[in-house]
Amino acid sequence: MLLLVVPLVLFSLITWQVLADGPLLDLDARLSDALVHPDRASELLSDLGNVQVAVPVLAVALAVTAWRLCATGMDRWWLPPAAGAAAMALVPALVAPLKAWTDRPGTPAVPPATGYFPSGHTATAMVAYGTATLLLLPLLGSPAVRRGLLALCALLVLGASYGLVRRGYHWPLDVAGSWCLGAMLLTGVVLVSRSSRRTSAGTPSRRSGPS
């Protein structure tokens, strides 16, 4: 429960500051001014949050997870990949109305417009790469490989986040808000996956019969 409450409280705080033009926005602007430096590297890093890049990675992870879990005879093998797909589908369903509601202007580095909070690219990267990692981790036997996968996930999410701020596509608080949103969605994936494994562990598989 704490894994849901903490990001929810932080997201609510950040959203309130954005709506109320609170003091956090002054710090946000100063941090953005210090970090923004549009270049080719920041553009490439920000592309890690593109749907065309992140979602195919998740799709492969969903397919591999479904195949491996089905092969083990797990009764509810479809539930973890379904939870991952649902989390990804919730990103635009949540981000789009939040953008319209907060109506936050962009940084000076982008053309005048509104609807920048929260960052859809950051949420896409966090949920796609994070869900892929959460689903694949239990399937990996080597601790070194698991650590490598976690490190790769962190690099992809942080790289996309940094690129978006560095390029000036988003304010830092836009990115931080999406971290909180992504954390809540990933927590949901974890809870559903654990529930399905506990249920399968306590129920004899129809393929193998009673043990």
KAVEN-V766575 format. One record per residue. N is the residue number from 1. RES is the residue in one letter. PSI is psi as a letter, one per 30 degrees, with the letter a starting at -180 (none if undefined). Layout:
n = <N & N>
res = <RES & RES>
psi = <PSI & PSI>
//
This chain:
n = <1 & 2 & 3 & 4 & 5 & 6 & 7 & 8 & 9 & 10 & 11 & 12 & 13 & 14 & 15 & 16 & 17 & 18 & 19 & 20 & 21 & 22 & 23 & 24 & 25 & 26 & 27 & 28 & 29 & 30 & 31 & 32 & 33 & 34 & 35 & 36 & 37 & 38 & 39 & 40 & 41 & 42 & 43 & 44 & 45 & 46 & 47 & 48 & 49 & 50 & 51 & 52 & 53 & 54 & 55 & 56 & 57 & 58 & 59 & 60 & 61 & 62 & 63 & 64 & 65 & 66 & 67 & 68 & 69 & 70 & 71 & 72 & 73 & 74 & 75 & 76 & 77 & 78 & 79 & 80 & 81 & 82 & 83 & 84 & 85 & 86 & 87 & 88 & 89 & 90 & 91 & 92 & 93 & 94 & 95 & 96 & 97 & 98 & 99 & 100 & 101 & 102 & 103 & 104 & 105 & 106 & 107 & 108 & 109 & 110 & 111 & 112 & 113 & 114 & 115 & 116 & 117 & 118 & 119 & 120 & 121 & 122 & 123 & 124 & 125 & 126 & 127 & 128 & 129 & 130 & 131 & 132 & 133 & 134 & 135 & 136 & 137 & 138 & 139 & 140 & 141 & 142 & 143 & 144 & 145 & 146 & 147 & 148 & 149 & 150 & 151 & 152 & 153 & 154 & 155 & 156 & 157 & 158 & 159 & 160 & 161 & 162 & 163 & 164 & 165 & 166 & 167 & 168 & 169 & 170 & 171 & 172 & 173 & 174 & 175 & 176 & 177 & 178 & 179 & 180 & 181 & 182 & 183 & 184 & 185 & 186 & 187 & 188 & 189 & 190 & 191 & 192 & 193 & 194 & 195 & 196 & 197 & 198 & 199 & 200 & 201 & 202 & 203 & 204 & 205 & 206 & 207 & 208 & 209 & 210 & 211>
res = <M & L & L & L & V & V & P & L & V & L & F & S & L & I & T & W & Q & V & L & A & D & G & P & L & L & D & L & D & A & R & L & S & D & A & L & V & H & P & D & R & A & S & E & L & L & S & D & L & G & N & V & Q & V & A & V & P & V & L & A & V & A & L & A & V & T & A & W & R & L & C & A & T & G & M & D & R & W & W & L & P & P & A & A & G & A & A & A & M & A & L & V & P & A & L & V & A & P & L & K & A & W & T & D & R & P & G & T & P & A & V & P & P & A & T & G & Y & F & P & S & G & H & T & A & T & A & M & V & A & Y & G & T & A & T & L & L & L & L & P & L & L & G & S & P & A & V & R & R & G & L & L & A & L & C & A & L & L & V & L & G & A & S & Y & G & L & V & R & R & G & Y & H & W & P & L & D & V & A & G & S & W & C & L & G & A & M & L & L & T & G & V & V & L & V & S & R & S & S & R & R & T & S & A & G & T & P & S & R & R & S & G & P & S>
psi = <e & e & f & e & e & e & e & e & e & e & e & e & e & e & e & e & e & e & e & g & h & l & f & f & f & e & e & e & e & e & e & e & e & f & f & k & i & k & l & e & e & e & e & e & e & f & f & f & g & k & e & f & e & e & e & e & e & e & e & e & e & e & e & e & e & e & e & e & e & e & f & f & g & k & e & h & f & f & e & e & e & e & e & e & e & e & e & e & f & f & e & e & f & e & e & e & e & e & e & e & e & e & h & k & l & a & l & f & f & l & l & k & l & l & h & f & k & l & j & e & e & e & e & e & e & e & e & e & e & e & e & e & e & e & e & f & e & f & f & k & f & k & e & e & e & e & e & e & e & e & e & e & e & e & e & e & e & e & e & e & e & e & e & e & e & e & f & g & f & l & l & e & f & e & e & e & e & e & e & e & e & e & e & e & e & e & e & e & e & e & e & e & e & e & e & e & e & e & e & e & f & f & k & k & k & f & e & f & a & k & none>
//
